[in-house]
């Protein structure tokens, strides 16, 4: 009887832990969806990346081509990590809707609790046809051991297809120098 009770409790725990939970919400801009659409277009068009990389005092320029879908996914993983559509963040951001000097829409998401680590601000600029023309996001994380900041920027060209991106930031470990990094990428089709 005891084994049956343990087995029943184990099964109930497994069911509770694996039941379908909603891991995302639909309140803010869909970053993973936007990035996945861009990856599909890049893969179809056999795009080439022209990268300028700076890490600390070192820099490098390189060209990357013939990426497959898995490599594209890895290339844009850091952008997908800037998804704020998570249940824990449901009321963490204010949403400001406005327009630029040409009358195009701008959506800005600002973290309410600025003392928190996480995505501090996200902004999406739209063109006259309501296609995303630019997306930017800034992330800050501070604790006793390190401080980390990064800013991501994506820009699109014709038909809302990605034409470049930048990653700027720094990483500071306790008792170590701050290391600044920058990645600038132009995409050629």
Beta strands, then each sheet from edge to edge (+ up, - down):
strand 1: 48-55
strand 2: 58-64
strand 3: 93-99
strand 4: 105-111
strand 5: 118-126
strand 6: 132-142
strand 7: 146-156
strand 8: 162-173
strand 9: 178-188
sheet 1: 2+ 1- 9+ 8- 7+ 6- 5+ 4- 3+
end
